[in-house]
């Protein structure tokens, strides 16, 4: 047993992957662009090597977006929508219940409403109906007189459901970004970035696809001098929703995704749309320029809470409402739902952690973690799976088991395609879907042990030994004196940060304490300290590292991994390092 604990501790330690500093290249890029050597190094690490690429990256514009006509399938979709509008057909937008699907639905609903179309929207209930199209909802929409269904953020695998829609006299346009299976639905049009292997932006969110379709429809009205200016204004507003969907669905923030997120975040901060304002005010983010972190950790969870604990239709109503009072009521309710979601998440994670320990799933020889519990809320197991994967650095699947069927969510780790892993075990499953980083699946309770064994075996064959670790990707090693206010401001120009464009983390080696560390925080879990090297000193905050106080005092020298920021207080800004990890000699 003692050996086992020692092995786990070693596995859970963080590995520093430090990029070599490319001094000469960084100096040249710095001279050509006027940026600091540190920022030049960060750009080089992102494979941005020319001054032209650097200037474009640091000053993203909406004109960087690819024209919508390049998106596969979009011309057929626009043509069918135009026919529906002219014929006065009833259109139903069929969305997903997460933030990406919610924002996608809001984009197209707003556009078609502006065009005086007979339009409504349908969002399936997460627990009662599950993800995507289902036959019962298709038949219900047919009874209600729908002529055309436009899916957003779903539909690419719904071959049977779309065939049923056709039998009932309805056409379907699929807009999606999820993994394409061997069989493609027989739809009137399919708008999907991965239909063409040469499409320059294959990793688009559902909201980006919906935005591009809306843009293409708007282009049909360029000759209408009365309507087109209003449509252009609509598209500017739609970037807010597309940005939220892109960030919430953890798309790589590079290329046009980054340009869209950059512009959409700016537009959100100054938005006069009642729903957006209510979200921002309720999250206590008013009066500041929103960051991708604000979206990922505050705005998106509030939108997602409606679908996790209730019905996501409410979140769409918020984003399409013209009433400030109604918007505020909905936003406050979503905040309450999100707080309740957090409580449920904490309890399930606690139970899951106990199962992991007692079941030996945390043993260093295992490559995966799969746990199932009774009465675990299906709307929350995905978030718990994310926490398990982050805690143990292994692909994780968390199921709710009702005794007959296990319904679960999967989350992956670096360099492991979890969709492919689940697909390899398809013979044990009722259904599954998703992409490389996340997936949903169903399995009969009696077949769960067979699935766990098959999934573990696939992981053993596809996860390398050094990949099941927590790794910090470090831009390079620098001295404290290399950082100043101008450099921090330029680092901020690299935002929005997120998947594919992480917050730059740096390392300073052989530093020592400048003063005695001070434990802070209500529970005494954080540290305030100052460190120094031969080039200078800097104040630091180390969240969650209060237990290292004694060790820091006793150490002669140590290494720190950190992000650099400006700490503003009482109108003054001072350089501060936010310490991510500490290595002792």
Secondary structure in CASP SS format (residue, H / E / C, confidence):
PFRMAT SS
TARGET T0000
AUTHOR 0000-0000-0000
METHOD secondary structure of the structure
MODEL  1
X C 1.00
X H 1.00
X H 1.00
X H 1.00
X H 1.00
X H 1.00
X H 1.00
X H 1.00
X H 1.00
X H 1.00
X H 1.00
X H 1.00
X C 1.00
X E 1.00
X E 1.00
X E 1.00
X E 1.00
X E 1.00
X C 1.00
X C 1.00
X C 1.00
X C 1.00
X H 1.00
X H 1.00
X H 1.00
X H 1.00
X H 1.00
X H 1.00
X H 1.00
X H 1.00
X H 1.00
X H 1.00
X H 1.00
X C 1.00
X C 1.00
X C 1.00
X H 1.00
X H 1.00
X H 1.00
X H 1.00
X H 1.00
X H 1.00
X H 1.00
X H 1.00
X H 1.00
X C 1.00
X C 1.00
X C 1.00
X C 1.00
X C 1.00
X H 1.00
X H 1.00
X H 1.00
X H 1.00
X H 1.00
X H 1.00
X H 1.00
X H 1.00
X C 1.00
X C 1.00
X C 1.00
X H 1.00
X H 1.00
X H 1.00
X C 1.00
X C 1.00
X C 1.00
X H 1.00
X H 1.00
X H 1.00
X C 1.00
X C 1.00
X C 1.00
X H 1.00
X H 1.00
X H 1.00
X H 1.00
X H 1.00
X H 1.00
X H 1.00
X H 1.00
X H 1.00
X H 1.00
X H 1.00
X H 1.00
X H 1.00
X H 1.00
X C 1.00
X C 1.00
X E 1.00
X E 1.00
X E 1.00
X E 1.00
X E 1.00
X E 1.00
X C 1.00
X C 1.00
X C 1.00
X H 1.00
X H 1.00
X H 1.00
X H 1.00
X H 1.00
X H 1.00
X H 1.00
X H 1.00
X H 1.00
X H 1.00
X H 1.00
X H 1.00
X H 1.00
X H 1.00
X H 1.00
X H 1.00
X C 1.00
X C 1.00
X C 1.00
X E 1.00
X E 1.00
X E 1.00
X E 1.00
X E 1.00
X E 1.00
X C 1.00
X C 1.00
X C 1.00
X C 1.00
X C 1.00
X C 1.00
X C 1.00
X C 1.00
X C 1.00
X C 1.00
X C 1.00
X H 1.00
X H 1.00
X H 1.00
X H 1.00
X H 1.00
X H 1.00
X H 1.00
X H 1.00
X H 1.00
X C 1.00
X C 1.00
X C 1.00
X C 1.00
X E 1.00
X E 1.00
X E 1.00
X E 1.00
X E 1.00
X C 1.00
X C 1.00
X C 1.00
X C 1.00
X C 1.00
X C 1.00
X H 1.00
X H 1.00
X H 1.00
X H 1.00
X H 1.00
X H 1.00
X H 1.00
X H 1.00
X H 1.00
X C 1.00
X C 1.00
X C 1.00
X E 1.00
X E 1.00
X E 1.00
X E 1.00
X E 1.00
X E 1.00
X C 1.00
X C 1.00
X C 1.00
X C 1.00
X C 1.00
X C 1.00
X C 1.00
X C 1.00
X C 1.00
X C 1.00
X C 1.00
X C 1.00
X E 1.00
X E 1.00
X E 1.00
X E 1.00
X C 1.00
X C 1.00
X C 1.00
X C 1.00
X C 1.00
X C 1.00
X C 1.00
X C 1.00
X C 1.00
X C 1.00
X C 1.00
X C 1.00
X C 1.00
X H 1.00
X H 1.00
X H 1.00
X H 1.00
X H 1.00
X H 1.00
X H 1.00
X H 1.00
X H 1.00
X H 1.00
X H 1.00
X H 1.00
X H 1.00
X H 1.00
X C 1.00
X C 1.00
X C 1.00
X C 1.00
X C 1.00
X C 1.00
X C 1.00
X C 1.00
X H 1.00
X H 1.00
X H 1.00
X H 1.00
X H 1.00
X H 1.00
X H 1.00
X H 1.00
X H 1.00
X H 1.00
X H 1.00
X H 1.00
X H 1.00
X H 1.00
X H 1.00
X H 1.00
X H 1.00
X H 1.00
X H 1.00
X H 1.00
X H 1.00
X C 1.00
X C 1.00
X C 1.00
X C 1.00
X C 1.00
X C 1.00
X H 1.00
X H 1.00
X H 1.00
X H 1.00
X H 1.00
X H 1.00
X H 1.00
X H 1.00
X H 1.00
X H 1.00
X H 1.00
X H 1.00
X H 1.00
X H 1.00
X H 1.00
X C 1.00
X C 1.00
X C 1.00
X C 1.00
X H 1.00
X H 1.00
X H 1.00
X H 1.00
X H 1.00
X H 1.00
X H 1.00
X H 1.00
X H 1.00
X C 1.00
X C 1.00
X C 1.00
X C 1.00
X C 1.00
X C 1.00
X C 1.00
X C 1.00
X C 1.00
X H 1.00
X H 1.00
X H 1.00
X H 1.00
X H 1.00
X H 1.00
X H 1.00
X H 1.00
X H 1.00
X H 1.00
X H 1.00
X H 1.00
X H 1.00
X H 1.00
X H 1.00
X H 1.00
X H 1.00
X H 1.00
X C 1.00
X C 1.00
X C 1.00
X H 1.00
X H 1.00
X H 1.00
X H 1.00
X H 1.00
X H 1.00
X H 1.00
X H 1.00
X C 1.00
X C 1.00
X C 1.00
X H 1.00
X H 1.00
X H 1.00
X H 1.00
X H 1.00
X H 1.00
X H 1.00
X H 1.00
X H 1.00
X H 1.00
X H 1.00
X H 1.00
X H 1.00
X H 1.00
X H 1.00
X H 1.00
X H 1.00
X H 1.00
X H 1.00
X H 1.00
X H 1.00
X H 1.00
X H 1.00
X H 1.00
X H 1.00
X H 1.00
X H 1.00
X H 1.00
X H 1.00
X H 1.00
X H 1.00
X H 1.00
X H 1.00
X H 1.00
X H 1.00
X C 1.00
X C 1.00
X C 1.00
X C 1.00
X C 1.00
X C 1.00
X C 1.00
X C 1.00
X C 1.00
X E 1.00
X E 1.00
X E 1.00
X E 1.00
X E 1.00
X E 1.00
X C 1.00
X C 1.00
X C 1.00
X C 1.00
X C 1.00
X C 1.00
X C 1.00
X H 1.00
X H 1.00
X H 1.00
X H 1.00
X H 1.00
X H 1.00
X H 1.00
X H 1.00
X H 1.00
X H 1.00
X H 1.00
X H 1.00
X C 1.00
X C 1.00
X E 1.00
X E 1.00
X E 1.00
X E 1.00
X E 1.00
X E 1.00
X E 1.00
X C 1.00
X C 1.00
X C 1.00
X E 1.00
X E 1.00
X E 1.00
X E 1.00
X E 1.00
X E 1.00
X E 1.00
X C 1.00
X C 1.00
X C 1.00
X C 1.00
X C 1.00
X C 1.00
X H 1.00
X H 1.00
X H 1.00
X H 1.00
X H 1.00
X H 1.00
X C 1.00
X C 1.00
X H 1.00
X H 1.00
X H 1.00
X C 1.00
X C 1.00
X E 1.00
X E 1.00
X E 1.00
X E 1.00
X C 1.00
X C 1.00
X C 1.00
X E 1.00
X E 1.00
X E 1.00
X E 1.00
X E 1.00
X E 1.00
X E 1.00
X H 1.00
X H 1.00
X H 1.00
X H 1.00
X H 1.00
X H 1.00
X H 1.00
X H 1.00
X H 1.00
X H 1.00
X H 1.00
X H 1.00
X H 1.00
X H 1.00
X H 1.00
X H 1.00
X H 1.00
X H 1.00
X C 1.00
X C 1.00
X H 1.00
X H 1.00
X H 1.00
X C 1.00
X C 1.00
X E 1.00
X E 1.00
X E 1.00
X E 1.00
X E 1.00
X C 1.00
X C 1.00
X E 1.00
X C 1.00
X C 1.00
X H 1.00
X H 1.00
X H 1.00
X C 1.00
X C 1.00
X H 1.00
X H 1.00
X H 1.00
X H 1.00
X H 1.00
X H 1.00
X H 1.00
X H 1.00
X C 1.00
X C 1.00
X C 1.00
X C 1.00
X C 1.00
X E 1.00
X C 1.00
X C 1.00
X E 1.00
X C 1.00
X C 1.00
X C 1.00
X C 1.00
X E 1.00
X E 1.00
X E 1.00
X E 1.00
X E 1.00
X E 1.00
X E 1.00
X E 1.00
X C 1.00
X C 1.00
X C 1.00
X C 1.00
X E 1.00
X E 1.00
X E 1.00
X C 1.00
X C 1.00
X C 1.00
X C 1.00
X C 1.00
X E 1.00
X E 1.00
X E 1.00
X E 1.00
X E 1.00
X E 1.00
X E 1.00
X E 1.00
X C 1.00
X C 1.00
X E 1.00
X E 1.00
X E 1.00
X E 1.00
X E 1.00
X E 1.00
X E 1.00
X C 1.00
X C 1.00
X C 1.00
X H 1.00
X H 1.00
X H 1.00
X H 1.00
X H 1.00
X H 1.00
X H 1.00
X H 1.00
X H 1.00
X C 1.00
X C 1.00
X C 1.00
X E 1.00
X E 1.00
X E 1.00
X E 1.00
X E 1.00
X E 1.00
X E 1.00
X E 1.00
X E 1.00
X E 1.00
X E 1.00
X E 1.00
X C 1.00
X C 1.00
X E 1.00
X E 1.00
X E 1.00
X E 1.00
X E 1.00
X E 1.00
X E 1.00
X E 1.00
X E 1.00
X E 1.00
X E 1.00
X E 1.00
X E 1.00
X C 1.00
END
